[in-house]
Amino acid sequence: MAYDRDMLGYGATPPAVEWPGNAAIAIQIVMNYEEGGENCIAHGDAASEAFLSEIVGGTPWEGMRHWNMESIYEYGARAGFWRLHRLFTSSAIPVTVYGVATALARSPEQVAAMQAADWEIASHGLKWIDYKDFSRDEEQAHLDETIRMHGAVTGERPRGWYTGRCSTNTVDLVTEEGGFDYVSDSYADDLPYWRRHAGRDQLVIPYTLDANDMRFATPQGFNSGDQFFAYLKDSFDVLYAEGQAGSPKMMNVGLHCRLVGRPGRMAALKRFINYAQSHDRVWFARRIEIADHWRKHHPPPEPSGQPHLMDEREFVAAYGSVFEHSPWIAERAHKADIGPANNTAVGLHAALRTQFRLASRTERLDVLKAHPDLAGKLAAAKRLTAESTAEQAGAGLDALTDDERRRFTELNTGYVERFGFPFIIAVKGLDKARILAAFEQRISNEKDIEFTEACKQVERIARLRLEDMLP
């Protein structure tokens, strides 16, 4: 069963990113343009807006207009937008706008100013409402109408998408639509990444809810511009240092016209812009430029060979022999929980090892019995599995002297008589002498102790085999 959450991502070794100009950090400024697209009786909605305003903790007014809420949103369009526009155009900072289609349609002067400044206008959905309770078909209809209206208002379809108040279907629907260069309904990483769905690779450029002025409008958020500036500066400093050390990242800054557009907050944003611009190796970019760069330099991985994308037949064919002659372990692992985090040797070994450990003692004993004797009759008859043949040959067990072969035969016989299964050791990296010494030492173990040790060696053999097959 495929587990669709990726708890690994890039892991300990993010990709070697080379931003344009050898930048140590890519800074992406997002202006969320939602004013005129929010919940409002005048827009045909059932209640007033209650999200992200000066009225912290506000509630929807069912069937009633909320004059204070409406005027707070109007401030963003009437005053906040232009204050931000002056800041970014005077500082030559490129901007990506997340534009709600109905809000853009109600703000032609602002749209014209965005386009004159060469800002990217990505889509922020049809309306600034919550989609969590929408059916899949209802959300699809809104997506289709968004593309139509966005194109009519701006003159071109959007290349980027961010719903924000999304559902579990949002990213899948955007991927299936097939016309978006990126989607940003994710907060999962400091770098873009690819997500495969329905046979398509969709680029995801994660967004932020922490380096975001929305925290001025939430409990335990920012209550002064100084806090906002300090948080942005600290975020920049950490990411910039990582970039200088050879691991460049991306920093998102999320803004709303009605929030940071207030004078007391704008001063903090100006301080941050000045601070970031005072450093070299900083790339201010629109999201679409990051998308184009990522697609060119970090194309999606080939889906073939990724365990979590395999059906059971493919999976068992590929990994059924990792535990010697015991494909049932791979079958159970696939049924249980295979996700993107299992696409590495460490990750897949964990999934297979878990099924081995959960098996009954009798089942684990059968796995031990499935292993061949070291330098035994099967090896002499060339009837070992390909994996065992290579492993034993790598340790020199295919080139024994007569005395060595005689000693291995004696130990094999005595060991099986004592424990009921062959002597098992992960031979990679060992020579004949060390193997023989371990054999002679372990044959005197208590039965339970040796059973436990043999199981550990089986797990180690599986790990070594997977390291030859996966990154």
Salt bridges, closest charged atoms under 4 A:
GLU34 OE2 - HIS124 NE2 2.85
GLU34 OE2 - HIS256 NE2 3.67
GLU34 OE1 - ARG258 NH2 2.75
GLU35 OE2 - ARG258 NH1 2.93
ASP45 OD1 - LYS127 NZ 2.57
GLU49 OE2 - ARG165 NH2 3.37
GLU54 OE2 - ARG265 NH1 2.77
GLU70 OE1 - ARG65 NH2 2.81
ASP118 OD1 - ARG286 NH1 3.76
ASP133 OD2 - LYS132 NZ 2.87
GLU145 OE2 - ARG148 NH2 2.55
ASP172 OD1 - ARG195 NH1 2.84
ASP172 OD1 - HIS197 ND1 3.53
GLU176 OE2 - ARG136 NH2 2.68
GLU176 OE2 - HIS197 NE2 2.67
GLU177 OE2 - ARG157 NH1 3.15
ASP181 OD2 - ARG159 NE 2.44
ASP181 OD1 - ARG295 NH2 3.75
ASP201 OD2 - ARG196 NH1 2.83
ASP213 OD1 - HIS256 ND1 2.58
ASP226 OD1 - ARG271 NH2 2.87
ASP237 OD2 - LYS233 NZ 2.97
GLU242 OE1 - LYS249 NZ 2.99
GLU289 OE2 - ARG286 NE 3.27
ASP292 OD1 - ARG159 NH2 3.03
ASP292 OD1 - ARG295 NH1 3.85
GLU312 OE2 - LYS335 NZ 2.85
GLU324 OE1 - ARG465 NH2 2.77
GLU363 OE2 - ARG332 NH2 2.53
GLU391 OE2 - ARG465 NE 2.69
ASP402 OD1 - ARG405 NH1 3.51
ASP403 OD1 - ARG406 NH2 2.28
GLU404 OE1 - LYS432 NZ 3.24
GLU410 OE1 - ARG407 NH1 3.22
GLU440 OE2 - ARG407 NE 3.16
ASP448 OD1 - ARG361 NH2 3.42
GLU450 OE2 - ARG442 NH2 2.62
GLU459 OE1 - ARG357 NH2 2.87
GLU467 OE2 - ARG463 NE 2.78
ASP468 OD1 - LYS428 NZ 3.47
